[in-house]
Each structure stands twice: as C-alpha cells, then as structure tokens.
Amino acid sequence: MTGSPSNKGFTLIEVLISVTVFVVVVSMGAVLFITTTNAQRKAMNQEKLVRDVRQSIETISRLARMYPVDYTAYNDAGLNLSDEGVDVLYLSVGGQTVSFTNVDGQIFYNTVTENTALTSAEVEVDRMHFYISPIDSNESNDPQRVTVVFEASRQGDRGAADSMSVETSLTARWYGGGGTVD
C-alpha cells in the first residue's frame, strides 16, 4: 500500500508568524522592564534629594527657633539685612556665632572650631537665601522670623537631574529683638 507522505512539521509561514509574535511579546516585556527600572531610579533619586534637603532645613530650623539672629555678625561682615535678604544666616548660640552658608553648592554649618557639610556632595544647592525680620535688633519686641528659600538639584545616575525648591518661615520661641534664650 502506498500512502501519502505524512505532513509532520510547520510550514515556513507558520514559523515566521510564531517568531514574529514571540519577538513582539519579548520587545513589549523589555520596554516595560526598562520603563519600570527608569521610573524606580528617578524615584530613588528624588527621594535622596528630598531627604538631604529636609535634613538641612530641619537643622537650620531647629537652631533658628532656639537661638537669636546675631545682628553683630551681620554688621561686622558689612551685610545689610534689607528686604532683599542675605545668603548667610548668623545665629548666636551660647555666646558663639554660628553660620549657615552655601559654599560651592553645599550647605555648611560653621562654628569657630568646625565646618560641617549639611548636604551631601551629590546634591547641588543652587540657591539658599534668608529673609530676617525684624532687620534691626532693636526694632521691635516681636519674635524674630527667618524665612529660608532653598533650591537644590541632584544629578541622577543616568544623567537626568531632579530639582526642588523649599521655602519655610521660622519663628523664634522667645520674644525680643536681640534677646537671649530663656
């Protein structure tokens, strides 16, 4: 008996369609994986920036609430506390002047004996500005207010930078233009 040969296997068209479907599915999975990974990196970069900025603002806030502005240090430095604000904050902490300054894109807490960076080297502080009220130590018996304006950015791992701006106003926990802490 002679029979027809059995057709076992796939035709060329079926193989091409199967490979095309497989390539499309794998490509969609790869795009989804890359998009998810990039979003995760961006979120981690933003979280590191927020953490660094928040820690710096909290340190400045804690000291500015507890200790008076050192008006003498501003006079000695020839800085005028006008409505335009200043780039350095001088506080009188236990009879010693401490300052917060932006040096080469990093925030530093400066005392007579130490200079401590409050921000990491990964964070670039683009602007830090202080508005102090009252602008004269004898101006009023209202509590001192310090407004901090802070703009910072952080370069991401793949080149994209994240940035943020923070503005906060602090009121001293004691009254009097140039008084002492109770």
N, C-alpha and C positions, 0 to 999 in steps of 0.2 A: 504494500500500500504506500502509495506516495501521498504525502500530505503537504499542506502548505507550510512553509517555514514559520516558526513562531516569532512574533514580533515582541521580543523582550527588550526593554530599554526605553530611552527617551529620544524624542526627535530633537533636532537642532533648535527648533523654535521653542520647545518646552524648556530646554536647558537655558536658553537666552532669557526667557521670561523669568525663570526661577532665579537666575543670577541677578537680574535687574531688580527684582523685588527684594532680594537679600541686601544688595548694595544700598537701596533706598532706606530700608529699615536700619541698617548699621549707620548710615550717614545721619539719620534723624537722631539716633541714640547718641552719636558723637557730638552733634550740635547741642543737644540737651545737656550732656555732661559738661561741655566747655562753658556753656552759659551759666549753669549752676555753679561751677567752680569759680568763674569770674565774679559772680554775684557774692559768693561767700568771701572771696578775697577783699572785695570792696567793703563789705560789711565789717570784716575784721579790721581793715584799715581805718574806717570811720570810728569804730569802737575804740581803737588805740588813740586816735586823735581826741575824741571826747574825754576819755579817761585822763589823758595828760593835761588837757585844758582845765577840766574840772578840778583836778588836784591842785593846780596852780592857783586857780580862782579861790578855792577853799582856803588855801594857806594865806593868801593876801587878805581875804575876807575876815578870817579869824583874827589876824593881828590888827587889821584896821578897825575892827569893832572894839578891841580891847585896849588899844593904845592910841594916844593922841598924835595928830599930824605934827611933825617937827618943823614949825614955821621958820625957826632959826636956820636950819639946814638949807631951806629954800633961799633965804636971804644971803647966806654965805656962798651959795652956788650961783647967785645972781639970777635966779629964776623968779619970774613974776607969776603968781597964782591968779591969772585972769580967767575970764570966761572961756578962753580957748584951751585951757587945760595944760598939763605938763606930761612929759614922758617918763618921769620918775616919781615914785612915792617914797617920801621920807617919813618915818614914824619914830617917836621917842619911846623906846622900850627899856624900861628900868634905867632911865638916865642915859642910855646909849642910843645913838642914831643908827637905825637900820634902814635899808632902802631896797626897793624892787625896781630893777632896770631891765631893759631889753638890750642885750649885747650879742651882736651877730646872730640875731634870730632866736636866741634863747633867753628865757626869763631867769634872772639871777636874784637871789636873796643875799644881800650883802650886809655884813657886820664888820666890826673892827678886826675881828680875827678870822673870819671865813667868808668865802663866796660860794654859795651853793646854787647849782642849777636846779630850777624847779621843773623845767621841761626837758624832755629827752632830746638827744641830738637828732632824732628822726622827725621832730616837729619843728617847723619853721614859723616863728612868731613874726607875722608881717607888720603888726601894729599893736602897741599897748599904750593906752593913754589914760590919764587920771584927771578927773574934774573934782576939785575940792571946794567945799563950801562949809563955813564962810572962808573967804580968801584972805582974811586978816585974823590973826589970833585974838584980837581984842574987839572984833566986830560985833559979836552977839553972844548971848548965853544959850543959843540954840545948840543942839547936838551937832557935832561935825558929821558931814556927809561926804563920802568918797564914792564917785562913780567910776567904775573901771570899764573901759572899752578894750576888747581883746579880739584880734583877728589872727588866726593861725591856720596853717595848712600842713599836710603830711603827704609826702610822696609815696605813692603805692608801689607795690612790688613789681608791677608791670608797667610803670610809667604814669599811670593816671593819678592825679593829685586830688585829695579831698580837702575842703576848707570849711571853716566855720567862724562865725562871729558871735561874740558873747558880750553883753552889756549888763552890768549889775550895779545897783546902788546899795551902799552900806551906810548904816547909821551907827555912830559910836554908842556904846552902852553907858555913857556918862555924859554929863552936860558941862558946858563951859567952853569958851573959845580955845584956850590953851591950857586947860586944867590938867589935873592928874587923875589917874585911875583910882577909884575907891577900892 
